[in-house]
């Protein structure tokens, strides 16, 4: 059973502070109004979730306090965006997922 059929799920490649089983699901994808980000797995204290444009510019950032977060993307221009889950100031452990705004 899956959470949704139009999710994009990415798995962690560098576990340095995030559990190796941690993954991100972003849905709906593509989106036009808002996205929900589901963090699958255990996340260390101090984890930060950021939304970046394709150039790497940070558009939003929040401290992770829940495994489900919702962001409005209605003001974002059509394009490709990234969700980054990171731990620590050096971002030694990072998980990245991609989503599209249409």
N, C-alpha and C positions, 0 to 999 in steps of 0.2 A: 504494500500500500504506500502510495506517495502522498505528500501534503498537497501537491497541485501538479497539473500536467504541463503548465507553461513556466515552470521555475527553471532557473539556471543555478546549478549547484557546483561549487568549486571546493576542492579539498586543499588542506594545508600542505605546503611543501617544505616549510622551515619551522619545526616545532618549538623553537627556543622559549617558550613561556605560554604557548597555547597548546592544549592537548592535541595530540596527533590526529584524533578523530574529529576535531572541530572543523566544521564546514559552514559555508554561507549559502542560503537560498534567497534569491531575490525574485519577488513576484508582485504583480504580473510583469511579464517581460516579453514584448515591449510594454511600456507604461505611458500614460498621458496625464494622469492626475496625481497619483501617489503610488509609492512602492512600499511593500512590507519586506523587511529583512529578517529572516529567521536564522539564528545562530544555533547550529546543531552541535552540541557538545559543551564541555566545560571550558570556561574562559577565566583566566587569571584576573585577580583584582587589578584595577588600573587599565583595563582594556579600553581602547578608544575606537569608535567606528567613524569613518570619514567618508564623505562623498566627494569624488574628484571628477573634473572634466577630463577629456582625453589628453589634454596638455599637462595634466598633473596638478592643476590649480585646485586647491581645496575649496569646496563650496559650502560644506557643512561638516560639523564634527560634534560628537556627543560621547560622554562617558557611558559605557555599557552597564546598565543596571537590570536589564531584562533580556531574555532570549528572543523577543519579538519587538522590533522597532518599526515605526512608520514614518516616512518622510514625504512631504509634498514635493512633487516635481513639476507641478503645473506651470511654474514660471521658467523652467529650464527650456532652452531651445532644443529643437530636434537634434539628436546626436547620440553618441556613445559615451557612457559614464562608467566610473569604477566605484566600487564599494571596497574600502580597506579596513580590515580589522587588525589592529596592531596592539602590541604590549610593550611598554617601556619607551623611554625617550629616544632610544636609538632605533626603534622599530625593528629590533632583531628578529621578532617573530611577527610575521604578517601573512594574512590570508586576503586574497583579492578576488572579487567577483565583478562581472561586467553586466550592465543593463543598458537598454536602449529606451530613449524617450522619443515618442513619435508625435 
